């Protein structure tokens, strides 16, 4: 992700429009961090929920 940010900044300087690119890069990075922060707990909860469902099904069968 950091390399992506650097690439966006370099492209911004090349096109002599560094400020909008910098803002865009910061915004995209913020979105990425937010998605990661929400995705990891959601994934853990999802796996735990699926595990609990399977466990309950196994318990009812035996």
RADA-V965470 format. One record per residue. RES is the residue in one small letter. PHI is phi in whole degrees, 0 to 359 (* if undefined). NEAR is the number of other C-alpha atoms within 8 Angstrom. Layout:
RES_PHI_NEAR / RES_PHI_NEAR
This chain:
x_*_5 / x_296_5 / x_297_6 / x_298_7 / x_300_11 / x_299_8 / x_300_8 / x_298_11 / x_296_12 / x_299_8 / x_300_10 / x_300_14 / x_295_9 / x_298_7 / x_271_7 / x_59_6 / x_225_9 / x_296_11 / x_296_7 / x_299_8 / x_295_12 / x_296_11 / x_297_8 / x_299_8 / x_298_11 / x_296_9 / x_296_8 / x_297_8 / x_296_10 / x_299_8 / x_299_8 / x_300_8 / x_297_8 / x_297_8 / x_298_8 / x_298_8 / x_297_8 / x_273_8 / x_291_8 / x_298_8 / x_297_8 / x_298_8 / x_295_8 / x_298_8 / x_297_8 / x_299_8 / x_296_8 / x_298_8 / x_296_8 / x_298_8 / x_300_8 / x_296_8 / x_297_8 / x_298_8 / x_300_8 / x_295_8 / x_296_8 / x_296_8 / x_295_7 / x_289_6 / x_289_5 / x_280_4
